[in-house]
Amino acid sequence: MDQPISYLIVAVLVGLVVPIYSMLGNGEKIKELISESPELKISMYVQSIIFQWIMVGLILLSLFYNGDSVDKIGLDFLNEPLMVLGLFGGGLLSLWVFDNYDIPKLDLEKFKRDNKDVMYLIPTNQKEHNWAVAISFTAGICEEIIFRGFTFWQLSQFLPIIPSILIVNLLFALSHFATKMKNMVFAFLFGIFWSITFIYTGSLWLAMLMHIIIDLYSLTRGKRYFERIDSYI
């Protein structure tokens, strides 16, 4: 199927720039800078949020320019206010549950051992936590639009469905390069599941909600770790 050249340009741009941004922008140098100046962590959060929404903005502009509906990339639920409310309400309810119930009990030493490579990314105070919540919602919405929505739609115009799913989620995993190999593998596996969910439902709504909940769960465990460490000091 012939696709407008603007779609191909945007697909290559967002499909490659997002992983490259992660690979180049989150290395040992960044880790050293944040260790020396912890206040830079919030700046990194803000930059990540702005960057992802710019990528989504390019996608939406390309759809508008070509006269296509957002339904093409699984955003049909935007016409249903209750589903939009459910997306944000479900995420906030999950955050409240994670904040108020210690399930499962956090093993501090195991958490530090498992996350030793990304401890510098985890929020350590309430202000950082608030921005990290914003990142969780941003990633859950924007990454689904970028990968499961737009990039998959474009790839599936030229490739069979299975290779399209695999390539999209390989790019998605690479966009988590900063969180190291273990989390990249989990991102790939979750991404496969979310892709299947999107294909089955034709909507990104459920994939976005699950993505937000998982990110909020990881975030809350990080917050709980530093709260307990502080209580021991």
ROLOFI-447875 format. One line per field, with one value per residue (C-alpha): x, y, z. Coordinates in steps of 0.5 Angstrom, whole numbers, plus 2048, in hexadecimal, padded with zeros to 3 digits. Last residue first. Layout:
// ROLOFI-447875
x <- c(X/...)
y <- c(Y/...)
z <- c(Z/...)
This chain:
// ROLOFI-447875
x <- c(826/822/81B/81F/821/819/817/81C/81A/812/814/817/811/80C/810/810/808/807/80B/806/800/802/803/7FD/7F9/7FC/7FB/7F4/7F2/7F7/7F1/7F0/7EE/7F1/7F7/7F8/7F8/7FD/801/801/803/809/80B/80B/810/814/814/816/81C/81E/81D/822/827/828/823/826/825/81D/81C/820/81A/815/819/819/812/810/815/812/80B/80C/80F/809/804/807/80B/80A/804/805/80B/807/801/807/80A/804/800/804/80B/809/802/804/80A/806/801/804/80B/807/803/809/80D/808/809/810/80F/80B/810/816/812/811/818/81D/81A/81D/822/828/826/827/82D/82C/825/825/82A/826/81F/822/825/81F/81A/814/80D/809/804/805/7FF/7FE/802/801/7F9/7FA/7FE/7F9/7F3/7F7/7F8/7F1/7EE/7F3/7F1/7EA/7E9/7EB/7E6/7E1/7E2/7E1/7E3/7EA/7E9/7EB/7F2/7F4/7F9/7F4/7EF/7F3/7EF/7F3/7F3/7FA/7FC/7F8/7FB/802/801/7FF/805/809/806/807/80F/80E/80A/810/815/812/811/818/81A/816/819/820/81F/81C/823/827/825/82A/830/836/833/82E/834/838/832/831/838/837/832/82B/82A/82D/82A/823/823/825/81F/81A/81E/81D/816/814/818/817/810/80F/813/80F/808/80B/80C/805/804/803/800)
y <- c(80E/808/80C/80F/808/806/80C/80B/804/806/80B/806/801/807/808/801/800/807/804/7FE/802/807/801/7FD/804/805/7FE/7FE/805/803/801/7FC/7F7/7F1/7F4/7F9/7F3/7EF/7F6/7F6/7EF/7F0/7F6/7F3/7EE/7F3/7F8/7F2/7F0/7F8/7F8/7F2/7F5/7FC/802/807/802/803/806/800/7FB/800/7FF/7F7/7F8/7FB/7F6/7F0/7F3/7F4/7EE/7EA/7EF/7EE/7F3/7FA/7FD/7F9/7FE/804/802/7FF/806/80A/806/800/805/80C/80C/807/80B/811/80F/80A/80E/815/812/80F/815/819/815/816/81D/81C/817/81C/821/81C/81A/814/813/80D/80F/80F/808/805/800/7FE/7FC/7F5/7F5/7FB/7F8/7F1/7F5/7F9/7F3/7F6/7F3/7F1/7F5/7FA/7FE/805/808/802/803/80B/80A/805/80A/80F/80A/808/80F/811/80C/80B/813/812/80C/80F/815/811/814/813/80C/80C/80D/806/809/80A/80C/812/814/816/81C/81C/822/820/819/81C/821/81C/818/81E/820/819/81A/821/81E/819/81E/823/81D/81B/822/823/81C/81E/825/822/81D/824/825/81F/823/81E/818/81B/81D/816/812/817/815/80E/80E/810/815/811/80A/80E/813/80D/809/80F/812/80B/80A/811/814/80D/80E/815/815/80F/813/819/815/813/80B/807/800)
z <- c(877/877/875/86F/86C/86D/869/864/863/863/85D/859/85A/858/852/850/851/84D/847/847/848/843/83E/840/83E/838/835/837/834/82D/829/824/829/827/823/829/82E/82A/82A/831/832/82E/831/838/835/832/838/83D/839/839/840/841/83C/83F/841/83D/837/838/831/82E/831/82D/827/828/829/822/81F/822/820/819/818/81B/817/810/80D/809/80B/812/813/813/818/81C/81C/81E/823/827/826/827/829/82F/830/831/836/83B/83A/83C/841/845/843/847/84D/84C/84D/853/856/855/859/85E/85F/85D/856/852/84C/850/853/84C/84B/853/851/853/859/85C/85B/85E/864/865/865/864/867/861/861/866/865/866/860/85B/85C/85B/855/852/854/850/84A/84A/84A/845/840/842/841/83A/83A/83C/838/831/82B/82E/82D/826/827/824/81F/819/81E/81E/818/811/80D/80B/80F/815/815/815/81A/81F/81E/81E/825/828/827/82A/830/831/831/836/83B/83A/83B/841/844/843/846/84C/84C/84C/853/855/853/854/853/84E/84A/84B/848/842/841/842/83C/83C/836/830/831/833/82E/829/82B/82A/823/81F/81F/820/81A/816/817/816/80F/80D/80F/80B/805/804/804/7FE/800)
